[in-house]
Amino acid sequence: MYIGVTNNLERRVYEHKNNIVKGFTSKYNVHQLVYYEETNDIYAALQREKQLKTCPHENGEMEPQMEVGTH
């Protein structure tokens, strides 16, 4: 699972699917967008990203999330 913030979801998904940026998604072969949220407030996006990354699920794993987009 990957959680991140972007201002261009279409570009970011393309980058992940084509392993353009080396990192988590290319290392673990994560290429499917499962869920996203949109906001115009970058601070709200960063706060939500932090919340998702630190909030464990019942079984110790987080819900599948990928990108929180901003416009």
mmCIF file of the N, C-alpha and C atoms, coordinates in Angstrom:
data_MODEL
# 
_entry.id   MODEL 
# 
loop_
_atom_site.group_PDB 
_atom_site.id 
_atom_site.type_symbol 
_atom_site.label_atom_id 
_atom_site.label_alt_id 
_atom_site.label_comp_id 
_atom_site.label_asym_id 
_atom_site.label_entity_id 
_atom_site.label_seq_id 
_atom_site.pdbx_PDB_ins_code 
_atom_site.Cartn_x 
_atom_site.Cartn_y 
_atom_site.Cartn_z 
_atom_site.occupancy 
_atom_site.B_iso_or_equiv 
_atom_site.pdbx_formal_charge 
_atom_site.auth_seq_id 
_atom_site.auth_comp_id 
_atom_site.auth_asym_id 
_atom_site.auth_atom_id 
_atom_site.pdbx_PDB_model_num 
ATOM 1   N N  . MET A 1 1  ? 0.837   -1.165 0.000   1.00 0.00 ? 1  MET A N  1 
ATOM 2   C CA . MET A 1 1  ? 0.000   0.000  0.000   1.00 0.00 ? 1  MET A CA 1 
ATOM 3   C C  . MET A 1 1  ? 0.890   1.239  0.000   1.00 0.00 ? 1  MET A C  1 
ATOM 4   N N  . TYR A 1 2  ? 0.484   2.220  -0.787  1.00 0.00 ? 2  TYR A N  1 
ATOM 5   C CA . TYR A 1 2  ? 1.190   3.492  -0.879  1.00 0.00 ? 2  TYR A CA 1 
ATOM 6   C C  . TYR A 1 2  ? 0.202   4.609  -0.592  1.00 0.00 ? 2  TYR A C  1 
ATOM 7   N N  . ILE A 1 3  ? 0.616   5.571  0.187   1.00 0.00 ? 3  ILE A N  1 
ATOM 8   C CA . ILE A 1 3  ? -0.199  6.749  0.475   1.00 0.00 ? 3  ILE A CA 1 
ATOM 9   C C  . ILE A 1 3  ? 0.642   7.966  0.135   1.00 0.00 ? 3  ILE A C  1 
ATOM 10  N N  . GLY A 1 4  ? 0.056   8.901  -0.614  1.00 0.00 ? 4  GLY A N  1 
ATOM 11  C CA . GLY A 1 4  ? 0.822   10.088 -0.979  1.00 0.00 ? 4  GLY A CA 1 
ATOM 12  C C  . GLY A 1 4  ? -0.074  11.242 -1.361  1.00 0.00 ? 4  GLY A C  1 
ATOM 13  N N  . VAL A 1 5  ? 0.548   12.399 -1.546  1.00 0.00 ? 5  VAL A N  1 
ATOM 14  C CA . VAL A 1 5  ? -0.144  13.626 -1.935  1.00 0.00 ? 5  VAL A CA 1 
ATOM 15  C C  . VAL A 1 5  ? 0.398   14.055 -3.289  1.00 0.00 ? 5  VAL A C  1 
ATOM 16  N N  . THR A 1 6  ? -0.486  14.487 -4.177  1.00 0.00 ? 6  THR A N  1 
ATOM 17  C CA . THR A 1 6  ? -0.072  14.991 -5.488  1.00 0.00 ? 6  THR A CA 1 
ATOM 18  C C  . THR A 1 6  ? -0.999  16.103 -5.930  1.00 0.00 ? 6  THR A C  1 
ATOM 19  N N  . ASN A 1 7  ? -0.521  16.946 -6.827  1.00 0.00 ? 7  ASN A N  1 
ATOM 20  C CA . ASN A 1 7  ? -1.375  17.968 -7.403  1.00 0.00 ? 7  ASN A CA 1 
ATOM 21  C C  . ASN A 1 7  ? -1.813  17.590 -8.822  1.00 0.00 ? 7  ASN A C  1 
ATOM 22  N N  . ASN A 1 8  ? -1.405  16.389 -9.281  1.00 0.00 ? 8  ASN A N  1 
ATOM 23  C CA . ASN A 1 8  ? -1.784  15.909 -10.599 1.00 0.00 ? 8  ASN A CA 1 
ATOM 24  C C  . ASN A 1 8  ? -1.912  14.390 -10.536 1.00 0.00 ? 8  ASN A C  1 
ATOM 25  N N  . LEU A 1 9  ? -3.099  13.914 -10.226 1.00 0.00 ? 9  LEU A N  1 
ATOM 26  C CA . LEU A 1 9  ? -3.313  12.485 -10.012 1.00 0.00 ? 9  LEU A CA 1 
ATOM 27  C C  . LEU A 1 9  ? -3.041  11.666 -11.272 1.00 0.00 ? 9  LEU A C  1 
ATOM 28  N N  . GLU A 1 10 ? -3.488  12.150 -12.422 1.00 0.00 ? 10 GLU A N  1 
ATOM 29  C CA . GLU A 1 10 ? -3.275  11.409 -13.667 1.00 0.00 ? 10 GLU A CA 1 
ATOM 30  C C  . GLU A 1 10 ? -1.777  11.206 -13.937 1.00 0.00 ? 10 GLU A C  1 
ATOM 31  N N  . ARG A 1 11 ? -0.984  12.267 -13.779 1.00 0.00 ? 11 ARG A N  1 
ATOM 32  C CA . ARG A 1 11 ? 0.462   12.164 -13.976 1.00 0.00 ? 11 ARG A CA 1 
ATOM 33  C C  . ARG A 1 11 ? 1.080   11.209 -12.969 1.00 0.00 ? 11 ARG A C  1 
ATOM 34  N N  . ARG A 1 12 ? 0.671   11.323 -11.713 1.00 0.00 ? 12 ARG A N  1 
ATOM 35  C CA . ARG A 1 12 ? 1.261   10.500 -10.648 1.00 0.00 ? 12 ARG A CA 1 
ATOM 36  C C  . ARG A 1 12 ? 0.953   9.022  -10.858 1.00 0.00 ? 12 ARG A C  1 
ATOM 37  N N  . VAL A 1 13 ? -0.268  8.700  -11.249 1.00 0.00 ? 13 VAL A N  1 
ATOM 38  C CA . VAL A 1 13 ? -0.622  7.301  -11.525 1.00 0.00 ? 13 VAL A CA 1 
ATOM 39  C C  . VAL A 1 13 ? 0.222   6.776  -12.683 1.00 0.00 ? 13 VAL A C  1 
ATOM 40  N N  . TYR A 1 14 ? 0.390   7.594  -13.730 1.00 0.00 ? 14 TYR A N  1 
ATOM 41  C CA . TYR A 1 14 ? 1.231   7.203  -14.862 1.00 0.00 ? 14 TYR A CA 1 
ATOM 42  C C  . TYR A 1 14 ? 2.669   6.921  -14.399 1.00 0.00 ? 14 TYR A C  1 
ATOM 43  N N  . GLU A 1 15 ? 3.206   7.801  -13.574 1.00 0.00 ? 15 GLU A N  1 
ATOM 44  C CA . GLU A 1 15 ? 4.569   7.616  -13.061 1.00 0.00 ? 15 GLU A CA 1 
ATOM 45  C C  . GLU A 1 15 ? 4.694   6.315  -12.273 1.00 0.00 ? 15 GLU A C  1 
ATOM 46  N N  . HIS A 1 16 ? 3.714   6.033  -11.427 1.00 0.00 ? 16 HIS A N  1 
ATOM 47  C CA . HIS A 1 16 ? 3.748   4.803  -10.626 1.00 0.00 ? 16 HIS A CA 1 
ATOM 48  C C  . HIS A 1 16 ? 3.635   3.569  -11.512 1.00 0.00 ? 16 HIS A C  1 
ATOM 49  N N  . LYS A 1 17 ? 2.690   3.580  -12.442 1.00 0.00 ? 17 LYS A N  1 
ATOM 50  C CA . LYS A 1 17 ? 2.470   2.407  -13.299 1.00 0.00 ? 17 LYS A CA 1 
ATOM 51  C C  . LYS A 1 17 ? 3.660   2.112  -14.188 1.00 0.00 ? 17 LYS A C  1 
ATOM 52  N N  . ASN A 1 18 ? 4.423   3.144  -14.551 1.00 0.00 ? 18 ASN A N  1 
ATOM 53  C CA . ASN A 1 18 ? 5.558   2.971  -15.451 1.00 0.00 ? 18 ASN A CA 1 
ATOM 54  C C  . ASN A 1 18 ? 6.904   3.021  -14.733 1.00 0.00 ? 18 ASN A C  1 
ATOM 55  N N  . ASN A 1 19 ? 6.882   2.962  -13.406 1.00 0.00 ? 19 ASN A N  1 
ATOM 56  C CA . ASN A 1 19 ? 8.103   2.950  -12.584 1.00 0.00 ? 19 ASN A CA 1 
ATOM 57  C C  . ASN A 1 19 ? 9.066   4.073  -12.969 1.00 0.00 ? 19 ASN A C  1 
ATOM 58  N N  . ILE A 1 20 ? 8.524   5.248  -13.269 1.00 0.00 ? 20 ILE A N  1 
ATOM 59  C CA . ILE A 1 20 ? 9.345   6.389  -13.654 1.00 0.00 ? 20 ILE A CA 1 
ATOM 60  C C  . ILE A 1 20 ? 10.121  6.923  -12.454 1.00 0.00 ? 20 ILE A C  1 
ATOM 61  N N  . VAL A 1 21 ? 9.477   6.982  -11.307 1.00 0.00 ? 21 VAL A N  1 
ATOM 62  C CA . VAL A 1 21 ? 10.131  7.434  -10.079 1.00 0.00 ? 21 VAL A CA 1 
ATOM 63  C C  . VAL A 1 21 ? 10.448  6.206  -9.245  1.00 0.00 ? 21 VAL A C  1 
ATOM 64  N N  . LYS A 1 22 ? 11.710  5.994  -8.977  1.00 0.00 ? 22 LYS A N  1 
ATOM 65  C CA . LYS A 1 22 ? 12.113  4.837  -8.180  1.00 0.00 ? 22 LYS A CA 1 
ATOM 66  C C  . LYS A 1 22 ? 11.712  5.057  -6.727  1.00 0.00 ? 22 LYS A C  1 
ATOM 67  N N  . GLY A 1 23 ? 11.233  4.024  -6.101  1.00 0.00 ? 23 GLY A N  1 
ATOM 68  C CA . GLY A 1 23 ? 10.829  4.127  -4.707  1.00 0.00 ? 23 GLY A CA 1 
ATOM 69  C C  . GLY A 1 23 ? 9.907   2.993  -4.336  1.00 0.00 ? 23 GLY A C  1 
ATOM 70  N N  . PHE A 1 24 ? 9.006   3.259  -3.412  1.00 0.00 ? 24 PHE A N  1 
ATOM 71  C CA . PHE A 1 24 ? 8.118   2.251  -2.840  1.00 0.00 ? 24 PHE A CA 1 
ATOM 72  C C  . PHE A 1 24 ? 7.320   1.505  -3.904  1.00 0.00 ? 24 PHE A C  1 
ATOM 73  N N  . THR A 1 25 ? 6.673   2.248  -4.813  1.00 0.00 ? 25 THR A N  1 
ATOM 74  C CA . THR A 1 25 ? 5.778   1.595  -5.778  1.00 0.00 ? 25 THR A CA 1 
ATOM 75  C C  . THR A 1 25 ? 6.539   0.719  -6.758  1.00 0.00 ? 25 THR A C  1 
ATOM 76  N N  . SER A 1 26 ? 7.721   1.137  -7.189  1.00 0.00 ? 26 SER A N  1 
ATOM 77  C CA . SER A 1 26 ? 8.490   0.290  -8.097  1.00 0.00 ? 26 SER A CA 1 
ATOM 78  C C  . SER A 1 26 ? 9.117   -0.888 -7.347  1.00 0.00 ? 26 SER A C  1 
ATOM 79  N N  . LYS A 1 27 ? 9.547   -0.662 -6.128  1.00 0.00 ? 27 LYS A N  1 
ATOM 80  C CA . LYS A 1 27 ? 10.170  -1.736 -5.335  1.00 0.00 ? 27 LYS A CA 1 
ATOM 81  C C  . LYS A 1 27 ? 9.179   -2.850 -5.014  1.00 0.00 ? 27 LYS A C  1 
ATOM 82  N N  . TYR A 1 28 ? 7.950   -2.471 -4.648  1.00 0.00 ? 28 TYR A N  1 
ATOM 83  C CA . TYR A 1 28 ? 6.953   -3.456 -4.234  1.00 0.00 ? 28 TYR A CA 1 
ATOM 84  C C  . TYR A 1 28 ? 5.893   -3.730 -5.305  1.00 0.00 ? 28 TYR A C  1 
ATOM 85  N N  . ASN A 1 29 ? 6.118   -3.193 -6.503  1.00 0.00 ? 29 ASN A N  1 
ATOM 86  C CA . ASN A 1 29 ? 5.235   -3.466 -7.637  1.00 0.00 ? 29 ASN A CA 1 
ATOM 87  C C  . ASN A 1 29 ? 3.782   -3.069 -7.354  1.00 0.00 ? 29 ASN A C  1 
ATOM 88  N N  . VAL A 1 30 ? 3.598   -1.891 -6.772  1.00 0.00 ? 30 VAL A N  1 
ATOM 89  C CA . VAL A 1 30 ? 2.267   -1.360 -6.465  1.00 0.00 ? 30 VAL A CA 1 
ATOM 90  C C  . VAL A 1 30 ? 1.847   -0.480 -7.630  1.00 0.00 ? 30 VAL A C  1 
ATOM 91  N N  . HIS A 1 31 ? 0.841   -0.920 -8.403  1.00 0.00 ? 31 HIS A N  1 
ATOM 92  C CA . HIS A 1 31 ? 0.488   -0.196 -9.617  1.00 0.00 ? 31 HIS A CA 1 
ATOM 93  C C  . HIS A 1 31 ? -1.008  0.020  -9.799  1.00 0.00 ? 31 HIS A C  1 
ATOM 94  N N  . GLN A 1 32 ? -1.818  -0.309 -8.848  1.00 0.00 ? 32 GLN A N  1 
ATOM 95  C CA . GLN A 1 32 ? -3.263  -0.160 -9.000  1.00 0.00 ? 32 GLN A CA 1 
ATOM 96  C C  . GLN A 1 32 ? -3.795  0.890  -8.034  1.00 0.00 ? 32 GLN A C  1 
ATOM 97  N N  . LEU A 1 33 ? -4.463  1.899  -8.594  1.00 0.00 ? 33 LEU A N  1 
ATOM 98  C CA . LEU A 1 33 ? -5.104  2.913  -7.766  1.00 0.00 ? 33 LEU A CA 1 
ATOM 99  C C  . LEU A 1 33 ? -6.378  2.321  -7.186  1.00 0.00 ? 33 LEU A C  1 
ATOM 100 N N  . VAL A 1 34 ? -6.467  2.307  -5.866  1.00 0.00 ? 34 VAL A N  1 
ATOM 101 C CA . VAL A 1 34 ? -7.609  1.709  -5.187  1.00 0.00 ? 34 VAL A CA 1 
ATOM 102 C C  . VAL A 1 34 ? -8.579  2.775  -4.707  1.00 0.00 ? 34 VAL A C  1 
ATOM 103 N N  . TYR A 1 35 ? -8.052  3.910  -4.280  1.00 0.00 ? 35 TYR A N  1 
ATOM 104 C CA . TYR A 1 35 ? -8.888  4.926  -3.651  1.00 0.00 ? 35 TYR A CA 1 
ATOM 105 C C  . TYR A 1 35 ? -8.169  6.265  -3.710  1.00 0.00 ? 35 TYR A C  1 
ATOM 106 N N  . TYR A 1 36 ? -8.922  7.341  -3.850  1.00 0.00 ? 36 TYR A N  1 
ATOM 107 C CA . TYR A 1 36 ? -8.321  8.664  -3.742  1.00 0.00 ? 36 TYR A CA 1 
ATOM 108 C C  . TYR A 1 36 ? -9.334  9.660  -3.193  1.00 0.00 ? 36 TYR A C  1 
ATOM 109 N N  . GLU A 1 37 ? -8.826  10.742 -2.672  1.00 0.00 ? 37 GLU A N  1 
ATOM 110 C CA . GLU A 1 37 ? -9.641  11.835 -2.161  1.00 0.00 ? 37 GLU A CA 1 
ATOM 111 C C  . GLU A 1 37 ? -9.136  13.119 -2.804  1.00 0.00 ? 37 GLU A C  1 
ATOM 112 N N  . GLU A 1 38 ? -10.017 14.085 -2.976  1.00 0.00 ? 38 GLU A N  1 
ATOM 113 C CA . GLU A 1 38 ? -9.630  15.370 -3.545  1.00 0.00 ? 38 GLU A CA 1 
ATOM 114 C C  . GLU A 1 38 ? -9.892  16.499 -2.557  1.00 0.00 ? 38 GLU A C  1 
ATOM 115 N N  . THR A 1 39 ? -9.024  17.498 -2.608  1.00 0.00 ? 39 THR A N  1 
ATOM 116 C CA . THR A 1 39 ? -9.206  18.722 -1.832  1.00 0.00 ? 39 THR A CA 1 
ATOM 117 C C  . THR A 1 39 ? -8.439  19.837 -2.527  1.00 0.00 ? 39 THR A C  1 
ATOM 118 N N  . ASN A 1 40 ? -8.850  21.056 -2.305  1.00 0.00 ? 40 ASN A N  1 
ATOM 119 C CA . ASN A 1 40 ? -8.122  22.210 -2.816  1.00 0.00 ? 40 ASN A CA 1 
ATOM 120 C C  . ASN A 1 40 ? -7.160  22.769 -1.785  1.00 0.00 ? 40 ASN A C  1 
ATOM 121 N N  . ASP A 1 41 ? -7.149  22.194 -0.609  1.00 0.00 ? 41 ASP A N  1 
ATOM 122 C CA . ASP A 1 41 ? -6.356  22.685 0.509   1.00 0.00 ? 41 ASP A CA 1 
ATOM 123 C C  . ASP A 1 41 ? -5.170  21.754 0.756   1.00 0.00 ? 41 ASP A C  1 
ATOM 124 N N  . ILE A 1 42 ? -3.960  22.194 0.382   1.00 0.00 ? 42 ILE A N  1 
ATOM 125 C CA . ILE A 1 42 ? -2.766  21.361 0.527   1.00 0.00 ? 42 ILE A CA 1 
ATOM 126 C C  . ILE A 1 42 ? -2.518  20.994 1.982   1.00 0.00 ? 42 ILE A C  1 
ATOM 127 N N  . TYR A 1 43 ? -2.820  21.888 2.896   1.00 0.00 ? 43 TYR A N  1 
ATOM 128 C CA . TYR A 1 43 ? -2.606  21.596 4.321   1.00 0.00 ? 43 TYR A CA 1 
ATOM 129 C C  . TYR A 1 43 ? -3.557  20.496 4.803   1.00 0.00 ? 43 TYR A C  1 
ATOM 130 N N  . ALA A 1 44 ? -4.792  20.530 4.325   1.00 0.00 ? 44 ALA A N  1 
ATOM 131 C CA . ALA A 1 44 ? -5.748  19.472 4.656   1.00 0.00 ? 44 ALA A CA 1 
ATOM 132 C C  . ALA A 1 44 ? -5.293  18.144 4.051   1.00 0.00 ? 44 ALA A C  1 
ATOM 133 N N  . ALA A 1 45 ? -4.746  18.191 2.840   1.00 0.00 ? 45 ALA A N  1 
ATOM 134 C CA . ALA A 1 45 ? -4.256  16.974 2.182   1.00 0.00 ? 45 ALA A CA 1 
ATOM 135 C C  . ALA A 1 45 ? -3.106  16.360 2.972   1.00 0.00 ? 45 ALA A C  1 
ATOM 136 N N  . LEU A 1 46 ? -2.173  17.196 3.402   1.00 0.00 ? 46 LEU A N  1 
ATOM 137 C CA . LEU A 1 46 ? -1.034  16.696 4.176   1.00 0.00 ? 46 LEU A CA 1 
ATOM 138 C C  . LEU A 1 46 ? -1.466  16.156 5.531   1.00 0.00 ? 46 LEU A C  1 
ATOM 139 N N  . GLN A 1 47 ? -2.438  16.809 6.146   1.00 0.00 ? 47 GLN A N  1 
ATOM 140 C CA . GLN A 1 47 ? -2.961  16.327 7.430   1.00 0.00 ? 47 GLN A CA 1 
ATOM 141 C C  . GLN A 1 47 ? -3.647  14.972 7.248   1.00 0.00 ? 47 GLN A C  1 
ATOM 142 N N  . ARG A 1 48 ? -4.436  14.837 6.181   1.00 0.00 ? 48 ARG A N  1 
ATOM 143 C CA . ARG A 1 48 ? -5.132  13.574 5.903   1.00 0.00 ? 48 ARG A CA 1 
ATOM 144 C C  . ARG A 1 48 ? -4.128  12.466 5.595   1.00 0.00 ? 48 ARG A C  1 
ATOM 145 N N  . GLU A 1 49 ? -3.087  12.788 4.837   1.00 0.00 ? 49 GLU A N  1 
ATOM 146 C CA . GLU A 1 49 ? -2.039  11.811 4.531   1.00 0.00 ? 49 GLU A CA 1 
ATOM 147 C C  . GLU A 1 49 ? -1.409  11.297 5.824   1.00 0.00 ? 49 GLU A C  1 
ATOM 148 N N  . LYS A 1 50 ? -1.068  12.209 6.713   1.00 0.00 ? 50 LYS A N  1 
ATOM 149 C CA . LYS A 1 50 ? -0.471  11.822 8.000   1.00 0.00 ? 50 LYS A CA 1 
ATOM 150 C C  . LYS A 1 50 ? -1.432  10.954 8.801   1.00 0.00 ? 50 LYS A C  1 
ATOM 151 N N  . GLN A 1 51 ? -2.717  11.327 8.811   1.00 0.00 ? 51 GLN A N  1 
ATOM 152 C CA . GLN A 1 51 ? -3.726  10.545 9.528   1.00 0.00 ? 51 GLN A CA 1 
ATOM 153 C C  . GLN A 1 51 ? -3.805  9.121  8.985   1.00 0.00 ? 51 GLN A C  1 
ATOM 154 N N  . LEU A 1 52 ? -3.819  8.980  7.668   1.00 0.00 ? 52 LEU A N  1 
ATOM 155 C CA . LEU A 1 52 ? -3.920  7.654  7.059   1.00 0.00 ? 52 LEU A CA 1 
ATOM 156 C C  . LEU A 1 52 ? -2.684  6.805  7.327   1.00 0.00 ? 52 LEU A C  1 
ATOM 157 N N  . LYS A 1 53 ? -1.526  7.454  7.349   1.00 0.00 ? 53 LYS A N  1 
ATOM 158 C CA . LYS A 1 53 ? -0.282  6.714  7.561   1.00 0.00 ? 53 LYS A CA 1 
ATOM 159 C C  . LYS A 1 53 ? -0.091  6.288  9.012   1.00 0.00 ? 53 LYS A C  1 
ATOM 160 N N  . THR A 1 54 ? -0.750  6.959  9.945   1.00 0.00 ? 54 THR A N  1 
ATOM 161 C CA . THR A 1 54 ? -0.542  6.642  11.358  1.00 0.00 ? 54 THR A CA 1 
ATOM 162 C C  . THR A 1 54 ? -1.724  5.936  12.011  1.00 0.00 ? 54 THR A C  1 
ATOM 163 N N  . CYS A 1 55 ? -2.824  5.773  11.295  1.00 0.00 ? 55 CYS A N  1 
ATOM 164 C CA . CYS A 1 55 ? -4.029  5.175  11.861  1.00 0.00 ? 55 CYS A CA 1 
ATOM 165 C C  . CYS A 1 55 ? -4.099  3.694  11.502  1.00 0.00 ? 55 CYS A C  1 
ATOM 166 N N  . PRO A 1 56 ? -3.759  2.811  12.435  1.00 0.00 ? 56 PRO A N  1 
ATOM 167 C CA . PRO A 1 56 ? -3.793  1.379  12.131  1.00 0.00 ? 56 PRO A CA 1 
ATOM 168 C C  . PRO A 1 56 ? -5.225  0.851  12.025  1.00 0.00 ? 56 PRO A C  1 
ATOM 169 N N  . HIS A 1 57 ? -5.392  -0.134 11.196  1.00 0.00 ? 57 HIS A N  1 
ATOM 170 C CA . HIS A 1 57 ? -6.670  -0.828 11.041  1.00 0.00 ? 57 HIS A CA 1 
ATOM 171 C C  . HIS A 1 57 ? -6.807  -1.834 12.177  1.00 0.00 ? 57 HIS A C  1 
ATOM 172 N N  . GLU A 1 58 ? -7.975  -2.426 12.322  1.00 0.00 ? 58 GLU A N  1 
ATOM 173 C CA . GLU A 1 58 ? -8.240  -3.386 13.408  1.00 0.00 ? 58 GLU A CA 1 
ATOM 174 C C  . GLU A 1 58 ? -7.193  -4.491 13.483  1.00 0.00 ? 58 GLU A C  1 
ATOM 175 N N  . ASN A 1 59 ? -6.765  -5.010 12.323  1.00 0.00 ? 59 ASN A N  1 
ATOM 176 C CA . ASN A 1 59 ? -5.827  -6.137 12.302  1.00 0.00 ? 59 ASN A CA 1 
ATOM 177 C C  . ASN A 1 59 ? -4.371  -5.674 12.215  1.00 0.00 ? 59 ASN A C  1 
ATOM 178 N N  . GLY A 1 60 ? -4.121  -4.380 12.454  1.00 0.00 ? 60 GLY A N  1 
ATOM 179 C CA . GLY A 1 60 ? -2.760  -3.880 12.422  1.00 0.00 ? 60 GLY A CA 1 
ATOM 180 C C  . GLY A 1 60 ? -2.342  -3.331 11.080  1.00 0.00 ? 60 GLY A C  1 
ATOM 181 N N  . GLU A 1 61 ? -3.212  -3.406 10.081  1.00 0.00 ? 61 GLU A N  1 
ATOM 182 C CA . GLU A 1 61 ? -2.892  -2.874 8.766   1.00 0.00 ? 61 GLU A CA 1 
ATOM 183 C C  . GLU A 1 61 ? -3.801  -1.699 8.469   1.00 0.00 ? 61 GLU A C  1 
ATOM 184 N N  . MET A 1 62 ? -3.333  -0.803 7.623   1.00 0.00 ? 62 MET A N  1 
ATOM 185 C CA . MET A 1 62 ? -4.130  0.347  7.232   1.00 0.00 ? 62 MET A CA 1 
ATOM 186 C C  . MET A 1 62 ? -5.058  -0.021 6.081   1.00 0.00 ? 62 MET A C  1 
ATOM 187 N N  . GLU A 1 63 ? -6.105  0.740  5.916   1.00 0.00 ? 63 GLU A N  1 
ATOM 188 C CA . GLU A 1 63 ? -7.005  0.566  4.772   1.00 0.00 ? 63 GLU A CA 1 
ATOM 189 C C  . GLU A 1 63 ? -6.229  0.860  3.495   1.00 0.00 ? 63 GLU A C  1 
ATOM 190 N N  . PRO A 1 64 ? -6.570  0.226  2.391   1.00 0.00 ? 64 PRO A N  1 
ATOM 191 C CA . PRO A 1 64 ? -5.862  0.504  1.141   1.00 0.00 ? 64 PRO A CA 1 
ATOM 192 C C  . PRO A 1 64 ? -6.161  1.920  0.644   1.00 0.00 ? 64 PRO A C  1 
ATOM 193 N N  . GLN A 1 65 ? -5.156  2.741  0.565   1.00 0.00 ? 65 GLN A N  1 
ATOM 194 C CA . GLN A 1 65 ? -5.280  4.109  0.083   1.00 0.00 ? 65 GLN A CA 1 
ATOM 195 C C  . GLN A 1 65 ? -4.099  4.360  -0.837  1.00 0.00 ? 65 GLN A C  1 
ATOM 196 N N  . MET A 1 66 ? -4.203  5.362  -1.728  1.00 0.00 ? 66 MET A N  1 
ATOM 197 C CA . MET A 1 66 ? -3.039  5.676  -2.523  1.00 0.00 ? 66 MET A CA 1 
ATOM 198 C C  . MET A 1 66 ? -2.746  7.158  -2.553  1.00 0.00 ? 66 MET A C  1 
ATOM 199 N N  . GLU A 1 67 ? -3.535  7.920  -3.215  1.00 0.00 ? 67 GLU A N  1 
ATOM 200 C CA . GLU A 1 67 ? -3.231  9.323  -3.416  1.00 0.00 ? 67 GLU A CA 1 
ATOM 201 C C  . GLU A 1 67 ? -4.312  10.222 -2.828  1.00 0.00 ? 67 GLU A C  1 
ATOM 202 N N  . VAL A 1 68 ? -3.910  11.315 -2.282  1.00 0.00 ? 68 VAL A N  1 
ATOM 203 C CA . VAL A 1 68 ? -4.831  12.380 -1.891  1.00 0.00 ? 68 VAL A CA 1 
ATOM 204 C C  . VAL A 1 68 ? -4.499  13.529 -2.815  1.00 0.00 ? 68 VAL A C  1 
ATOM 205 N N  . GLY A 1 69 ? -5.377  13.822 -3.763  1.00 0.00 ? 69 GLY A N  1 
ATOM 206 C CA . GLY A 1 69 ? -5.087  14.822 -4.789  1.00 0.00 ? 69 GLY A CA 1 
ATOM 207 C C  . GLY A 1 69 ? -5.465  16.222 -4.348  1.00 0.00 ? 69 GLY A C  1 
ATOM 208 N N  . THR A 1 70 ? -4.730  17.190 -4.866  1.00 0.00 ? 70 THR A N  1 
ATOM 209 C CA . THR A 1 70 ? -5.069  18.587 -4.645  1.00 0.00 ? 70 THR A CA 1 
ATOM 210 C C  . THR A 1 70 ? -5.161  19.284 -5.987  1.00 0.00 ? 70 THR A C  1 
ATOM 211 N N  . HIS A 1 71 ? -6.004  20.295 -6.063  1.00 0.00 ? 71 HIS A N  1 
ATOM 212 C CA . HIS A 1 71 ? -6.147  21.060 -7.312  1.00 0.00 ? 71 HIS A CA 1 
ATOM 213 C C  . HIS A 1 71 ? -5.826  22.495 -7.085  1.00 0.00 ? 71 HIS A C  1 
# 
